[in-house]
Amino acid sequence: MKASMYRTPILMLTFLLSSLCALSQVPKHEVRAVWLTTLKSLDWPSVKATSPESIERQKQQFRDILDRLGRTHVNTILLQTRIRATTLYPSRLEPWDACLTGKGGRSPGYDPLQFAIDECHKRGMELHAWVVSIPVGKWNDTGCKQLRERYPRMVMKIGDEGYMNPEYSETASYIAGICREIVDNYDVDGIHLDYIRYPENMKLRVSKSQGRENITRIVRTIHERVKSVKPWVKLSCSPIGKFSDLPRHSSLGWNAYDRVCQDAQGWLRDGLMDQLYPMMYFKDDQFYPFAADWASNSYGRTVVPGLGIWLLSRREGANWSLMDITRELNVLRQMGMGHTYFRSRFFTDDTKGIYTYVERYLDTYPSLTPPMTWQSKAIPTRPDGMDLSQDGTRLRIRWWGGSDRSGGPYLMYNVYAGTETPVDVSDARNLVARRLTSPHLTIEGEDGRHYFAVTSIDRYGNESEALQSEQPYRPTIEWLPNDGRQLPVPALPQDFECTYLSIVSLTGTTMTIRPVGGKTLSIRRLPEGVYILCAVDKKKRSRRIGQFVVKRS
């Protein structure tokens, strides 16, 4: 933990108390999301795709971001996909964004959106296509220029920026067409609308109620176009963080409902939205009462407040303390609301220790996103059978059967493990793999103490009853021969880059480490007893090779 987190005894005490609060709750269902910004490559990609080598580096950079997010059990990626009338995928409607190659309109030589979806799904994460709705960029930039040349009445100029006119009837159809193009061509888990509102610097020429209806018309059109083809795709948006003035707390003139005509709570009430990610970049009495207002007006849908962790950074002209964010995180958990980070890089860079706090104290176990029971309540059937087998030094779990009753495109699976039977699948601490798209899982280093359970899960998040293993798997133990003085080195695994060999006691104590190379290992100094021989790679990952007994009498 970074020393800067503990500048005073009071700060340290507050940190420990908030940590204890977090540890007392392990929610099985909770959205843990990040906004991953591609505008000007703020979060990704910093490498431009101009050659086969740079394409691979760009891809690897994305994988590294996901791996780091995965260690804190983030389960939802909001990936900026329509940026400023420019896209992260080959679109028939708009040009490529410049973030990929350094030049607007130029193909990166692969499909970044398809790549991102595949990498997220491999890790059990949802990917939501983040669509910036009304702003279309600088007036003479590629995206805005092409859009206004085709639809001059649809685009208006405010300062040196272009915006789609929410009062022009075709705006709704056009943005809905972008969303439909994404949903038709990609297996996204959600469409996330950003800036679905009046520009704050636009003079309203209609009444506020008519302004809200104009924005709602856009939302309704998108909802109809998306849900008519893939009803399991979640529709969400990021409204202004305070919905409206509260009886005892003013929004200080900055709210969704009156200032920019976003009837976001009405969209939940009327079923036009499945989720909200309000941009709650505030603290103290400008945060907590308004978070409670979102929670009490969720209408059974999911509200996941966005936290302005960029405010932790002095480079951004702010200097919040880590406590400002950790208190908000813990209160949101008590409210059952989940959390979203803006932006990804401030989180993965561990600004003021935020990543370390979440990894060690808040999100120490995985979670599933809440099921969309308002969309479908059809529970899938559980798998019919399970097989546990040894695959070298690994345990391989296979299962089969189960059916989807919701009409979705395919089933997924969750795997649980526990030391008692039946495995408690309501406890997130037992969840070892989520949203698997293939009916098998390989586990490294299984010690034979665990029972397993597998459930089916559909695209709406509805989960079946669990298929339970009847007994723990007892791996076959390879006993290595020796004379009490020398241990012949057995064949090493071909799929593991072994650098060292280690001998470990049954209590976990490492007795000796030797570089790979010799045909035997000296064990003459080991006391009599049972030991484990392990292969170790450069990253200090180990794999069990076998066991042996030292007996000299």
C-alpha positions as CSV (number, residue, x, y, z in Angstrom):
1,M,0.0,0.0,0.0
2,K,1.3,3.4,-0.9
3,A,2.6,5.4,2.1
4,S,0.9,8.6,0.8
5,M,-2.4,7.1,1.6
6,Y,-1.7,7.4,5.4
7,R,-0.7,11.0,5.9
8,T,-2.3,11.3,9.4
9,P,-3.5,8.8,12.0
10,I,-7.1,10.0,11.5
11,L,-6.8,9.3,7.8
12,M,-5.5,5.8,8.4
13,L,-8.3,5.1,10.9
14,T,-10.9,6.3,8.5
15,F,-9.4,4.1,5.8
16,L,-9.5,1.0,8.0
17,L,-13.1,1.6,9.1
18,S,-14.2,2.0,5.4
19,S,-12.3,-1.1,4.6
20,L,-14.0,-3.1,7.3
21,C,-17.3,-1.9,6.0
22,A,-16.4,-3.1,2.5
23,L,-15.2,-6.5,3.7
24,S,-18.5,-7.1,5.6
25,Q,-20.4,-7.2,2.3
26,V,-19.7,-9.5,-0.6
27,P,-22.5,-8.9,-3.2
28,K,-23.0,-11.6,-5.7
29,H,-24.7,-9.1,-8.1
30,E,-23.1,-5.7,-8.6
31,V,-22.1,-3.7,-11.7
32,R,-18.4,-2.7,-11.5
33,A,-17.7,-0.7,-14.6
34,V,-15.2,1.7,-16.2
35,W,-15.5,4.2,-19.0
36,L,-12.7,3.3,-21.4
37,T,-12.1,6.5,-23.4
38,T,-10.8,6.5,-27.0
39,L,-11.3,10.2,-27.7
40,K,-7.8,11.5,-28.4
41,S,-6.5,8.1,-27.1
42,L,-7.0,9.2,-23.5
43,D,-7.2,5.7,-22.3
44,W,-6.5,3.6,-25.4
45,P,-4.8,3.3,-27.8
46,S,-1.5,5.2,-27.4
47,V,0.1,3.0,-30.1
48,K,-1.1,3.9,-33.6
49,A,-1.9,1.0,-36.0
50,T,0.3,1.6,-39.0
51,S,2.0,-1.8,-39.6
52,P,1.4,-5.4,-38.6
53,E,3.8,-4.9,-35.6
54,S,2.0,-1.8,-34.4
55,I,-1.4,-3.4,-34.8
56,E,-0.3,-6.2,-32.5
57,R,1.1,-3.7,-30.0
58,Q,-2.2,-1.8,-30.1
59,K,-4.1,-5.1,-29.4
60,Q,-1.7,-6.1,-26.6
61,Q,-2.1,-2.7,-24.9
62,F,-5.9,-3.4,-24.8
63,R,-5.4,-6.9,-23.4
64,D,-3.1,-5.5,-20.7
65,I,-5.7,-3.0,-19.7
66,L,-8.4,-5.7,-19.4
67,D,-6.0,-8.0,-17.4
68,R,-5.4,-5.2,-15.0
69,L,-9.1,-4.3,-14.7
70,G,-9.8,-8.0,-14.3
71,R,-7.6,-8.2,-11.2
72,T,-10.1,-5.9,-9.5
73,H,-13.1,-7.9,-10.8
74,V,-14.4,-5.1,-13.1
75,N,-17.2,-6.8,-15.0
76,T,-18.5,-4.1,-17.4
77,I,-16.4,-2.2,-20.0
78,L,-18.1,0.9,-21.5
79,L,-15.9,1.3,-24.6
80,Q,-16.2,4.6,-26.5
81,T,-17.3,3.3,-29.9
82,R,-18.9,6.3,-31.6
83,I,-16.5,9.2,-30.7
84,R,-17.3,12.4,-32.6
85,A,-19.3,11.3,-35.7
86,T,-16.4,8.9,-36.1
87,T,-16.3,5.2,-35.2
88,L,-14.1,2.4,-33.7
89,Y,-15.4,-0.1,-36.3
90,P,-15.9,-0.2,-40.1
91,S,-19.2,1.8,-40.5
92,R,-21.2,2.4,-43.6
93,L,-22.4,5.6,-41.9
94,E,-19.4,7.4,-40.5
95,P,-15.6,7.4,-40.9
96,W,-12.9,5.8,-38.8
97,D,-11.8,7.9,-35.8
98,A,-8.2,9.2,-35.8
99,C,-7.4,7.6,-32.4
100,L,-6.6,4.3,-34.1
101,T,-4.1,5.4,-36.8
102,G,-3.4,9.0,-36.2
103,K,-5.5,10.1,-39.2
104,G,-9.3,10.3,-39.4
105,G,-10.9,8.1,-42.0
106,R,-8.0,5.6,-42.2
107,S,-8.6,1.9,-41.4
108,P,-6.4,0.4,-38.8
109,G,-6.2,-2.9,-40.7
110,Y,-8.5,-4.9,-38.3
111,D,-11.8,-4.5,-36.5
112,P,-11.1,-3.0,-33.1
113,L,-14.7,-3.4,-31.8
114,Q,-14.9,-7.1,-32.7
115,F,-11.4,-7.6,-31.1
116,A,-12.5,-5.8,-28.0
117,I,-15.7,-7.8,-27.7
118,D,-13.8,-11.1,-28.0
119,E,-11.2,-10.1,-25.4
120,C,-13.9,-9.0,-22.9
121,H,-16.0,-12.1,-23.4
122,K,-12.9,-14.3,-22.9
123,R,-12.6,-12.7,-19.4
124,G,-16.3,-12.9,-18.5
125,M,-16.7,-9.2,-18.9
126,E,-19.6,-7.4,-20.6
127,L,-18.8,-4.9,-23.4
128,H,-21.2,-2.0,-23.9
129,A,-20.7,0.2,-27.0
130,W,-20.4,3.8,-25.7
131,V,-22.1,6.0,-28.3
132,V,-21.5,9.8,-28.0
133,S,-24.9,11.1,-29.3
134,I,-25.2,14.9,-29.8
135,P,-21.6,16.3,-30.1
136,V,-20.0,15.6,-33.4
137,G,-16.6,17.3,-32.9
138,K,-14.8,20.3,-34.3
139,W,-16.6,22.0,-37.2
140,N,-14.0,21.1,-39.8
141,D,-12.9,17.8,-38.4
142,T,-13.5,14.7,-40.5
143,G,-16.6,13.4,-38.8
144,C,-18.5,16.6,-38.4
145,K,-17.6,17.8,-41.9
146,Q,-18.8,14.7,-43.6
147,L,-22.0,14.6,-41.5
148,R,-23.0,18.3,-42.1
149,E,-22.3,18.0,-45.8
150,R,-24.8,15.1,-46.0
151,Y,-27.3,16.5,-43.5
152,P,-26.8,20.3,-43.3
153,R,-30.1,20.9,-41.3
154,M,-29.2,18.2,-38.8
155,V,-25.9,19.7,-37.6
156,M,-25.7,23.1,-35.8
157,K,-22.6,25.1,-34.8
158,I,-22.0,26.3,-31.3
159,G,-18.6,28.1,-31.0
160,D,-16.2,26.0,-33.1
161,E,-18.0,22.7,-32.3
162,G,-20.7,20.8,-34.2
163,Y,-23.8,19.3,-32.5
164,M,-26.7,17.2,-33.8
165,N,-29.9,19.3,-33.4
166,P,-32.2,17.5,-30.9
167,E,-35.1,19.5,-32.3
168,Y,-34.6,18.2,-35.9
169,S,-36.8,15.1,-36.3
170,E,-34.2,13.1,-38.3
171,T,-31.7,13.3,-35.5
172,A,-33.5,10.5,-33.6
173,S,-33.5,8.3,-36.7
174,Y,-29.9,8.9,-37.5
175,I,-28.5,8.1,-34.0
176,A,-30.8,5.1,-33.8
177,G,-29.3,4.0,-37.1
178,I,-25.8,4.1,-35.6
179,C,-26.9,2.0,-32.7
180,R,-28.8,-0.5,-34.9
181,E,-25.7,-0.8,-37.1
182,I,-23.6,-1.8,-34.0
183,V,-26.3,-4.2,-32.7
184,D,-26.8,-5.8,-36.1
185,N,-23.1,-6.5,-36.7
186,Y,-21.7,-7.1,-33.2
187,D,-22.4,-9.2,-30.1
188,V,-22.3,-6.3,-27.8
189,D,-23.9,-6.6,-24.3
190,G,-25.2,-3.0,-24.2
191,I,-25.6,0.3,-26.0
192,H,-24.5,3.1,-23.7
193,L,-25.6,6.6,-24.7
194,D,-23.5,9.6,-23.7
195,Y,-24.4,13.2,-24.0
196,I,-28.0,12.3,-24.8
197,R,-29.2,15.8,-23.9
198,Y,-29.3,19.4,-24.9
199,P,-25.9,21.1,-25.1
200,E,-25.6,23.3,-21.9
201,N,-24.5,26.3,-24.0
202,M,-27.4,26.0,-26.4
203,K,-30.2,28.5,-26.1
204,L,-33.4,26.6,-25.7
205,R,-36.0,27.7,-28.3
206,V,-38.8,25.6,-26.9
207,S,-40.3,25.0,-23.5
208,K,-38.4,22.7,-21.1
209,S,-41.2,20.1,-21.3
210,Q,-40.9,20.1,-25.1
211,G,-37.1,20.0,-24.8
212,R,-37.5,16.9,-22.6
213,E,-39.8,15.3,-25.1
214,N,-37.3,16.0,-27.9
215,I,-34.6,14.1,-26.1
216,T,-37.0,11.4,-25.0
217,R,-38.0,10.9,-28.7
218,I,-34.4,10.1,-29.5
219,V,-34.2,7.6,-26.6
220,R,-37.5,6.0,-27.6
221,T,-36.4,5.6,-31.2
222,I,-33.1,4.0,-30.2
223,H,-35.0,1.7,-27.8
224,E,-37.3,0.5,-30.5
225,R,-34.6,-0.1,-33.1
226,V,-32.3,-2.0,-30.6
227,K,-34.8,-4.0,-28.7
228,S,-36.7,-5.1,-31.8
229,V,-33.8,-7.2,-32.9
230,K,-31.9,-8.0,-29.7
231,P,-34.0,-7.4,-26.6
232,W,-31.2,-8.7,-24.3
233,V,-28.9,-5.8,-25.2
234,K,-28.9,-3.4,-22.3
235,L,-29.7,0.2,-23.1
236,S,-28.2,2.7,-20.8
237,C,-27.0,6.3,-20.7
238,S,-24.9,8.6,-18.5
239,P,-27.1,11.5,-17.4
240,I,-26.0,14.6,-15.4
241,G,-25.2,13.3,-11.9
242,K,-28.0,15.2,-10.1
243,F,-31.5,14.5,-11.5
244,S,-33.1,17.6,-10.1
245,D,-33.3,19.8,-7.1
246,L,-34.2,18.0,-3.9
247,P,-36.4,19.4,-1.1
248,R,-33.4,20.0,1.2
249,H,-30.6,20.1,-1.3
250,S,-30.1,22.4,-4.3
251,S,-28.4,21.0,-7.4
252,L,-26.8,24.5,-7.7
253,G,-28.2,24.9,-11.2
254,W,-26.6,21.8,-12.7
255,N,-29.0,18.9,-13.1
256,A,-30.4,16.6,-15.7
257,Y,-34.1,17.3,-15.7
258,D,-34.2,21.1,-15.9
259,R,-30.8,22.2,-17.1
260,V,-30.3,19.8,-20.1
261,C,-33.8,18.2,-20.5
262,Q,-32.9,14.6,-19.6
263,D,-35.9,12.8,-18.0
264,A,-33.6,9.9,-17.1
265,Q,-35.7,8.7,-14.2
266,G,-38.7,8.8,-16.5
267,W,-36.8,6.6,-19.0
268,L,-36.4,4.0,-16.3
269,R,-40.0,4.3,-15.2
270,D,-41.3,3.9,-18.8
271,G,-39.0,1.0,-19.6
272,L,-36.9,2.9,-22.2
273,M,-33.7,2.4,-20.3
274,D,-32.3,-0.7,-18.5
275,Q,-29.5,1.0,-16.7
276,L,-28.3,4.5,-15.8
277,Y,-24.7,5.6,-15.1
278,P,-25.1,9.1,-13.7
279,M,-22.0,11.2,-13.8
280,M,-21.7,11.9,-10.0
281,Y,-18.5,13.9,-10.0
282,F,-19.3,15.5,-6.7
283,K,-18.8,14.9,-3.0
284,D,-20.4,15.4,0.4
285,D,-23.9,16.9,0.3
286,Q,-23.7,17.3,-3.4
287,F,-23.2,13.5,-3.7
288,Y,-25.0,11.4,-1.0
289,P,-28.5,12.9,-1.1
290,F,-28.5,12.8,-4.9
291,A,-27.2,9.2,-4.9
292,A,-30.1,8.3,-2.6
293,D,-32.5,10.0,-5.0
294,W,-31.3,7.9,-7.9
295,A,-31.6,4.7,-5.7
296,S,-35.2,5.5,-4.7
297,N,-36.3,6.2,-8.2
298,S,-34.7,3.3,-10.0
299,Y,-38.0,1.5,-10.7
300,G,-36.3,-1.9,-10.3
301,R,-33.7,-1.1,-12.9
302,T,-29.9,-0.8,-12.4
303,V,-28.3,2.6,-11.4
304,V,-24.5,2.6,-11.3
305,P,-23.2,6.0,-10.3
306,G,-20.0,7.2,-12.1
307,L,-17.3,8.4,-9.8
308,G,-14.9,11.2,-10.9
309,I,-11.7,9.5,-9.9
310,W,-9.9,12.0,-12.2
311,L,-10.5,14.5,-9.4
312,L,-7.8,12.7,-7.5
313,S,-5.2,13.9,-10.0
314,R,-3.4,17.2,-9.5
315,R,-2.6,17.2,-13.2
316,E,-6.3,17.5,-13.9
317,G,-6.5,20.7,-11.7
318,A,-8.1,18.9,-8.8
319,N,-6.8,17.3,-5.5
320,W,-9.4,15.2,-3.9
321,S,-8.3,12.8,-1.2
322,L,-8.6,9.0,-1.6
323,M,-11.0,9.1,1.3
324,D,-13.4,11.2,-0.8
325,I,-13.8,8.3,-3.2
326,T,-13.6,5.4,-0.8
327,R,-16.4,6.8,1.3
328,E,-18.6,7.1,-1.8
329,L,-17.7,3.5,-2.9
330,N,-18.8,2.1,0.5
331,V,-22.0,4.1,0.7
332,L,-22.9,3.0,-2.8
333,R,-22.4,-0.6,-1.8
334,Q,-24.7,-0.2,1.2
335,M,-27.3,1.2,-1.2
336,G,-26.8,-1.7,-3.6
337,M,-25.9,0.5,-6.5
338,G,-22.5,-0.6,-7.9
339,H,-19.9,1.8,-9.2
340,T,-18.2,3.1,-12.4
341,Y,-14.8,4.8,-12.8
342,F,-14.1,7.8,-15.0
343,R,-11.7,7.2,-16.5
344,S,-10.0,3.8,-16.9
345,R,-6.5,5.2,-17.0
346,F,-6.9,7.1,-13.7
347,F,-8.0,3.7,-12.2
348,T,-5.3,1.4,-13.7
349,D,-2.6,4.0,-13.0
350,D,-3.5,3.7,-9.3
351,T,-4.0,7.4,-8.8
352,K,-3.5,8.1,-5.1
353,G,-3.9,4.4,-4.4
354,I,-7.5,3.9,-5.8
355,Y,-6.6,0.7,-7.7
356,T,-4.8,-0.7,-4.7
357,Y,-7.7,0.0,-2.4
358,V,-10.3,-1.6,-4.7
359,E,-8.1,-4.7,-5.3
360,R,-7.2,-5.3,-1.7
361,Y,-10.2,-4.2,0.3
362,L,-13.3,-3.5,-1.8
363,D,-13.7,-5.8,-4.7
364,T,-11.7,-8.8,-3.6
365,Y,-14.2,-11.3,-5.1
366,P,-16.0,-11.4,-8.5
367,S,-19.6,-10.4,-9.0
368,L,-22.2,-10.9,-11.7
369,T,-24.2,-8.1,-13.3
370,P,-27.8,-8.0,-12.1
371,P,-30.3,-10.0,-14.2
372,M,-32.7,-8.1,-16.4
373,T,-35.8,-9.6,-14.9
374,W,-38.0,-6.8,-16.2
375,Q,-37.1,-8.0,-19.7
376,S,-37.2,-11.7,-19.2
377,K,-37.9,-14.0,-16.2
378,A,-37.4,-17.3,-18.0
379,I,-34.9,-19.3,-16.0
380,P,-32.6,-21.6,-18.0
381,T,-32.3,-25.3,-17.1
382,R,-29.2,-26.4,-15.4
383,P,-26.6,-28.6,-17.1
384,D,-27.4,-32.3,-17.2
385,G,-24.0,-33.8,-16.3
386,M,-20.4,-33.0,-15.2
387,D,-17.1,-34.7,-15.6
388,L,-13.9,-34.1,-13.7
389,S,-10.6,-35.3,-15.1
390,Q,-6.9,-34.8,-14.8
391,D,-5.1,-33.0,-17.6
392,G,-1.4,-33.3,-16.7
393,T,-1.1,-31.3,-13.5
394,R,-4.4,-29.6,-14.0
395,L,-8.0,-30.3,-13.3
396,R,-10.4,-30.2,-16.3
397,I,-14.1,-29.7,-15.7
398,R,-16.5,-30.5,-18.5
399,W,-20.3,-30.3,-18.5
400,W,-23.1,-30.7,-20.9
401,G,-26.8,-30.0,-21.3
402,G,-28.9,-27.1,-20.2
403,S,-31.3,-25.1,-22.3
404,D,-32.2,-21.4,-22.8
405,R,-35.9,-20.6,-22.3
406,S,-35.5,-16.9,-23.1
407,G,-34.9,-17.0,-26.9
408,G,-31.4,-15.6,-26.5
409,P,-28.6,-16.5,-29.0
410,Y,-26.7,-18.8,-26.6
411,L,-26.2,-20.0,-23.0
412,M,-23.2,-19.1,-20.8
413,Y,-22.0,-20.8,-17.6
414,N,-20.8,-19.9,-14.1
415,V,-18.6,-22.3,-12.1
416,Y,-18.4,-22.3,-8.3
417,A,-16.1,-24.2,-5.9
418,G,-16.3,-24.8,-2.2
419,T,-15.0,-27.2,0.5
420,E,-18.5,-28.3,1.5
421,T,-21.3,-29.9,-0.5
422,P,-23.6,-28.6,-1.8
423,V,-21.5,-25.6,-2.9
424,D,-23.3,-22.4,-1.9
425,V,-23.8,-20.6,-5.3
426,S,-25.3,-17.6,-3.6
427,D,-21.9,-16.7,-2.1
428,A,-19.8,-14.7,-4.5
429,R,-16.7,-16.0,-2.7
430,N,-17.3,-19.4,-4.3
431,L,-17.5,-18.0,-7.8
432,V,-14.4,-19.1,-9.8
433,A,-15.5,-18.4,-13.4
434,R,-18.3,-16.4,-14.9
435,R,-20.0,-16.1,-18.3
436,L,-18.1,-18.9,-19.9
437,T,-19.2,-19.5,-23.5
438,S,-17.7,-23.0,-23.7
439,P,-18.8,-25.9,-21.5
440,H,-15.4,-26.6,-19.9
441,L,-12.9,-25.1,-17.6
442,T,-9.3,-25.9,-16.6
443,I,-8.1,-25.2,-13.1
444,E,-4.4,-25.0,-12.1
445,G,-3.2,-26.5,-8.8
446,E,-6.4,-28.1,-7.6
447,D,-5.5,-29.8,-4.3
448,G,-8.5,-32.2,-4.2
449,R,-10.4,-30.5,-1.4
450,H,-13.1,-28.8,-3.5
451,Y,-16.5,-29.6,-4.6
452,F,-17.8,-27.9,-7.8
453,A,-21.1,-26.6,-9.1
454,V,-22.0,-25.3,-12.6
455,T,-25.0,-23.1,-13.5
456,S,-26.4,-22.0,-16.9
457,I,-26.9,-18.3,-17.4
458,D,-28.8,-16.6,-20.3
459,R,-28.1,-13.3,-22.0
460,Y,-30.5,-11.5,-19.7
461,G,-28.5,-12.7,-16.7
462,N,-31.0,-15.2,-15.4
463,E,-29.2,-18.1,-13.7
464,S,-30.3,-21.7,-13.4
465,E,-30.2,-24.0,-10.5
466,A,-26.8,-25.6,-9.9
467,L,-25.5,-28.9,-11.0
468,Q,-23.4,-30.1,-8.0
469,S,-20.4,-32.5,-8.1
470,E,-21.0,-35.5,-5.8
471,Q,-17.5,-35.6,-4.3
472,P,-14.2,-33.7,-4.5
473,Y,-11.9,-34.7,-7.3
474,R,-9.0,-36.7,-6.1
475,P,-6.1,-36.1,-8.5
476,T,-3.8,-39.0,-9.4
477,I,-0.6,-38.5,-7.4
478,E,2.7,-39.4,-9.2
479,W,5.2,-40.6,-6.6
480,L,8.7,-39.9,-7.7
481,P,11.3,-42.6,-6.9
482,N,14.5,-41.6,-5.0
483,D,17.2,-43.2,-2.8
484,G,17.0,-40.6,0.0
485,R,20.1,-38.8,-1.3
486,Q,19.3,-38.0,-5.0
487,L,16.0,-37.3,-6.7
488,P,16.0,-38.1,-10.5
489,V,14.4,-35.2,-12.3
490,P,11.3,-36.4,-14.2
491,A,10.1,-35.1,-17.6
492,L,9.1,-31.5,-17.4
493,P,5.8,-30.2,-18.8
494,Q,6.2,-29.1,-22.5
495,D,3.6,-26.3,-22.2
496,F,5.3,-24.6,-19.3
497,E,8.5,-22.6,-19.6
498,C,10.3,-24.0,-16.6
499,T,13.3,-22.0,-15.3
500,Y,13.7,-23.4,-11.8
501,L,12.7,-26.5,-9.8
502,S,11.5,-26.1,-6.2
503,I,10.9,-28.6,-3.4
504,V,8.1,-27.6,-1.1
505,S,7.0,-29.2,2.2
506,L,3.3,-30.2,2.8
507,T,3.0,-27.1,5.0
508,G,4.0,-24.9,2.0
509,T,7.6,-24.1,3.0
510,T,10.0,-23.9,0.2
511,M,12.9,-26.1,1.1
512,T,15.2,-25.6,-1.9
513,I,15.3,-24.0,-5.4
514,R,17.6,-25.0,-8.2
515,P,18.0,-23.9,-11.8
516,V,16.8,-26.4,-14.4
517,G,19.6,-28.4,-16.0
518,G,20.7,-31.3,-14.0
519,K,19.4,-34.9,-14.2
520,T,19.1,-35.2,-10.4
521,L,18.4,-33.0,-7.4
522,S,20.2,-33.4,-4.1
523,I,17.8,-34.2,-1.2
524,R,20.3,-35.5,1.3
525,R,19.8,-32.5,3.6
526,L,16.0,-32.9,3.7
527,P,14.5,-34.4,6.8
528,E,12.5,-37.6,6.3
529,G,8.9,-36.8,5.2
530,V,6.7,-36.1,2.2
531,Y,7.6,-33.3,-0.3
532,I,6.2,-31.7,-3.5
533,L,8.4,-31.1,-6.6
534,C,7.3,-28.0,-8.6
535,A,8.4,-26.3,-11.8
536,V,8.8,-22.5,-11.6
537,D,8.9,-20.0,-14.5
538,K,10.5,-16.6,-14.8
539,K,7.3,-14.9,-13.5
540,K,7.5,-17.1,-10.4
541,R,4.4,-19.1,-11.3
542,S,4.7,-22.7,-10.3
543,R,3.2,-26.0,-11.4
544,R,3.2,-29.2,-9.4
545,I,5.2,-32.1,-11.0
546,G,4.9,-34.8,-8.4
547,Q,5.4,-35.9,-4.8
548,F,8.1,-37.9,-3.2
549,V,8.9,-39.5,0.2
550,V,12.3,-39.2,1.8
551,K,12.9,-42.3,3.9
552,R,16.4,-43.4,4.9
553,S,15.9,-46.0,7.7
